[in-house]
Amino acid sequence: MSATITHVLLDIEGTTCPVSFVAEVLFPYARERISGFLNTHGKEPEIAQLIHDVEQAWHSDPTPEAVEMHQAMHQAARMDAVGCYLKLLIDRDIKLSALKDLQGRIWAAGYHKGDLIAPLFADVPAALQRWRQQGLVLAVYSSGSIPAQKLLYGHSQAGDLCPLFSHWFDTRTGPKKNTESYKKIIAELQTPADQVLFISDCIDELNAASKTGMAVLLSDRGENPSRDCGRFERISNYSQFDPSHGS
């Protein structure tokens, strides 16, 4: 990193929070409750719009499972049918914005009830606080919805860390493997690309971000599915890391 870093853009899963929390806790929690949530709240205007968005995605989904499920839809009540399709998307880890929104609403209830507490990596809370005190601008870019991001950081083992962040981005900005998404983020941050450091556990995301001129680092946490850093430098602990000096 040659330029002085003034902004740090962070992924969540595999970067600041274990993959297992998302895959083994959050996803099953939402999956178990999605049908009941739709039946309870499906007539509310915001939820009705999200259900409509899901149905539109379903109609254009060419996968055999989705087509077969759609053909059998008349055998089930509408909300139950949509719930079944959403469970299929959860199982396939599809980044549909409407699904992420619905998951976030279910997780909100779980966090508020105390069912869910986000187990950030042990070095993360202190690092975020130190970076903010140093004057760095902190931002999040995750496939989870912005409300879900704020819930996670607002209910961590270190308490509410949301005030440390100035900007939040999700898939409504664009796909995380698309360079155009990072161009939009740079425009929103109103800073030169080479003053932004993006940390993620996904090489495809780092490739996309680096094409804008952003500085990037691969998050190399022990349980991450892929630990091949390719052409990128890696980081596995933030305890002694100073982004503004790249050390």
Secondary structure as GFF3:
##gff-version 3
##sequence-region A 1 247
A	DSSP	beta_strand	7	10	.	.	.	ID=ss1
A	DSSP	alpha_helix	19	20	.	.	.	ID=ss2
A	DSSP	pi_helix	21	26	.	.	.	ID=ss3
A	DSSP	alpha_helix	27	41	.	.	.	ID=ss4
A	DSSP	alpha_helix	45	59	.	.	.	ID=ss5
A	DSSP	alpha_helix	64	71	.	.	.	ID=ss6
A	DSSP	three_ten_helix	73	75	.	.	.	ID=ss7
A	DSSP	alpha_helix	78	92	.	.	.	ID=ss8
A	DSSP	alpha_helix	97	113	.	.	.	ID=ss9
A	DSSP	alpha_helix	124	133	.	.	.	ID=ss10
A	DSSP	beta_strand	137	141	.	.	.	ID=ss11
A	DSSP	alpha_helix	146	154	.	.	.	ID=ss12
A	DSSP	three_ten_helix	162	164	.	.	.	ID=ss13
A	DSSP	beta_strand	165	169	.	.	.	ID=ss14
A	DSSP	alpha_helix	179	189	.	.	.	ID=ss15
A	DSSP	three_ten_helix	193	195	.	.	.	ID=ss16
A	DSSP	beta_strand	196	200	.	.	.	ID=ss17
A	DSSP	alpha_helix	203	210	.	.	.	ID=ss18
A	DSSP	beta_strand	215	219	.	.	.	ID=ss19
A	DSSP	beta_strand	234	235	.	.	.	ID=ss20
###
